[in-house]
Amino acid sequence: MRFWNQIFIIAVLCLIPSLIIIGLFKANLSGIIIIWPIIFAFVVSKFWDEIIVKVEPLRAKIIKDMTTGNMRIVGPGWHAKYFWPEKVHKEISLEEIKLAIKEDKYETADSPVTVSGLLVYRPDIKYLLFFIQREKNDLEEILNSLIRNAIGEILSEKKSDDAIKERPEIGHRIMEQFKQQVELYQRRNDAYEQEDILGILVSNFIINNIKPDPVVQQAKSQEEVEKRQRKSERTETETFLEQVQMWVDKGHTVEKATEIVLSMHGRGKRIVIDMQGDTSKASSVKPRIDLPIDDKD
């Protein structure tokens, strides 16, 4: 209606100079058919930029009424405005904004993990006025708090190893949980409070890194080293016993078989053998190593 109302007003106003020109040149009133369209086209071309507002994709413009101070938002496309008193107050980008979530420690079902990520959001054109009125640092502080709450809630249900393996799925669940956090923050008794409207649309949350807490990771690494060491010692012990048994099966006593195997491995070995069964029958002897081989002695 803004557009056609103004076109009608311009058309009526253009009749005045048309009649004046006809009167000056004492032309026939039929001349208005030629003069009026020319004047009308000229006036419209001069005021076109004041009547029509073009908004590029991923942009929005805020139009302000200079008499009342009221503002309205228009999105991508062509829009009509009053050449007076409405003016384009501000142009806002609707492109995605990326907020880095710094690495922090979170508790899982069994042990802590550290998580860092990237939150992707963009201004919500519906609540753009609230978005631009909020300080950037204030908004980022709120978003950081909400996303950390969402991360904590999701990870508390998972074991650390599962969380690390299921990183993409965890990231999606955190994003959905974060959306709920935003809604809960903005809603009070099913009604939006203006001071709590963030004016954003959440696009994505990406987990850049999720790993065990350094202290826990170091403990696990040490445990793995000790586990491999014990396995190596068991393997060496089992090999030694197999060789002793081989010589026992050939008819040697356990003592002799042990001496032979030790000589094969070099001197300086110390081993304790538990003799079970009758030593007079070599084949029934079952040696058992009670202490690991010590190469240093």
N, C-alpha and C positions, 0 to 999 in steps of 0.2 A: 504493500500500500504506500510505503514511503516514496517509492519510485514514481508510481502513477499519479500520486497526489502532486508531486513536484512538477511532473511533466504537464499536468493540467494547469497548474499555476503559471508556469512559464508560457504555455500556449496562450493563456488569457492575457498575460502581460505583453506578449508580443503583438497583440492586436493594437495596442496604443501607438507604438511607433509606426505601425503599418498605416493606421488611419491618418497620422500626422503627415507622413510622406505623400499619401494620396491627396491630402488637402493642399499641401505645398505645391504639388505639381498639377493640381486641378485635374487629377486623373479620375477615370470612371471607377466606381466602387468595385467593379469586377477585377480591377487591377490588384485587389487585395489577395486574390488567388495566387498571384505570382510573388508579390512582395512578402506576404506573411510567412510562407514556408522558408524563404531565404533568411529572414530575420530569426525565425524559430530555430533553424538548423545552426545558425551562428551562435545564438545564445546558449543552446544546449551543449555545443562543442566547448564553449568557454567554461561552463559549469560542470562538465561531465565528470572530471576528477573529483569534484566536490560532492557529487551525487552518488557515484558508483565507487565502491571499494573492492579492489581485487586482492585476494589473499592467496599466496602461493601454497603448494602442498607442504605439509608438515610445519605450517606456520599458523598463527592466530593473531588477530588484531583486536585491541580494546578500543572501543569507540566511546568517547565521553561527551555527555551533554554539558556544554560550557555554562549553561544557565542554572541547571539544577545540580550538577555534579554527579549525576547518575552515570553508571558505566555499563556497557554490554559487550559481550564477546562474540566475534564472528570467526568461523573457521575457514578452511580452504574453499575457494570459489569466488563468485561475484555477489556482492551485497550492496543494497541501497542504504543511503543515509541522508539525513537532511543537510543541505549545504550550509545551513546555519540553523541551530547552534552546535551541531554535532561535528566533532573533530576526531581524527585518529590519534588516540592518546599514546598507545604503545604497541609494538609488535613483539610477539613472543614465539620462540622456537618450540615446536612440539616433538623434536627429535629425542631419541633415547638418551638418558643420562646414566653414566656408569659410576657406581660408588664402590670403592675398594673396601672390603671388610678385613681389617688387619688380623693377623694370626693371634689366636687366643686359645686358652685351655678350656676344654669342656669335659664333663663327666659322662662316661658311658655306663652300661650295666656292669662292667667289670673293671675297667681302668681308664684313666684320663687319655684324651687325644687332643691334638692341636689342630685347629681348622682355620683356613683363610679362604676368602671367596670374593666374588664380584656380584653386586646387586645391580640389576638393570631395570630402570623405571623411566617413565616419561610423564610430563604434565597431563593431567586430566582436564580437557577443555571445559568440561561441565563445571569444574571448581577451580578454574584458572585464576580467578581473582584472589582466592585464598592462597593459592600456590605462590603467586608473585608477592603477596604481602608478607609472607613468612621469610625470615632471615635464612640464608643458605646454611649457615653453621647450625642454626637451631633445627632445621629440617634434617640435616645429616646426623645430628646427635640423636634425634628421635628414631630415625630409620635404623641406625646402628643398634640402639637399645632393643628395638622390636625384632630385628633379624637375629640378634644374639639370643633373645628369648626363644625364638622359633628353633634355632639350632640346638639349644640346650634341651628343649622338649623332645625333639626327634631323636637326638643321640642318646638320651637317657633310656630309651627303649631298646637300644642296640648294643651288642658287644663290640668292643673296639675293632676286632678283626673283621667282623661282618660289616661294620661301618666303612672300613677302608676298602673292602672288596666291592661294596655296593654304592660307590661314590655317586654315579649319575642318578640312581634312584633316590638316594638320600637327598641330593640337591633338589630334585623335583618335589619331594615331600616337604622339604624346608620352605620352598617357594610357596606351596599351597598353605602351609602353616603360617607363613609370614603374611599372606593376604588376609587370613583370618585375624591375625594380630592387628593389622591396619584397620580392619572393619571394627574390631572391638575397641580400638583406641578412638576411632571417630564417632562411635555410637554411644549415646547415653539415653537410656529409656526409649529406645527405638526412634530417637530424633537426633538429627545432626546439630551439634553445637558448633557455631561458627569458628570459635577459637581452636577447635580440635580437628577441623578438616585439613588434611594434608594436601589434597588436590593432586594425587598421583595415581598412575596405573602401573602395576607391577608387571614387567615383561618377563624377567627370568632371574634365577639365582644360580650361579655357577660356583661349584667348589673348586678352587684352584689347587688346594692341597689339604690332605687329611692324613695325619700320621700319629703314631703313638707319642705320648709325652716323652721328651728326651730322657728323663730319669727312668721311666718305665722301659723305654727302648734300650737303654744301656743295660738294665737288669736282664732283659730278655736276651740281649746279645751275649752277655756273660753266661747266662743259662745255656744258650745254644753251644757256646764254646765248651763248657763243662760236659754237656751231653755228648758232643762229638768226641771229647777226650775219653770219656768213660766207654763209649762204643769202641774206640780205637784200642783201649786197654783190654776190653773183653775179647776183641778179635785177636789180639796178640796172645792173650792167655789161652784162648781156644786153639790157636795154631800150635802153641807150645805143647799143649796137652795131646793134641792129635799126633804130633811127632813122637812124644814119649810113648804113647799107646802103640804107635807103629813099631818101635823097637821092642816094646814089651811083647807084642804079638810075634816077633821074631825069636822069642825065647829068652830075652835078657830080663834081668830083674829090674824093678823100678829104679833102684839106685843107679844101676849101670846105664839104663836107658836115659835117665835124667842127665847123667854125666856126659853121655854122648851128645845129647841135644844141646847142652850148655856149651860143649866144645864147638859145636857147629855154629852157635850164635856168638861165640867169642867169650873170653874170660871176663870176670867181673860181674856176672849175673848173679842175682840172689833170688832165690825162690823157695817157698815153703810148700811141701808136698804132704798131703794128708793120706796116709796109707789106710785103705779100707779093704777088708778081706784077708785072705791067707797069702802071705808073702812068698810062701814056698811054691805057689802056683802063679806064675807070672801072668798068665792070661786072665786070671780072675782079679788081678789088681786094678783098682780104679783110682788113679791119681786125681787130685783136685788142687788147683792153685788157690790159695787163700789170700795171697798178697800179690800185687802187681809187680811185674819185672821192673827193677830199678837199674837203669843204665848208668847212674852216677856213682854207684858204690863199686 
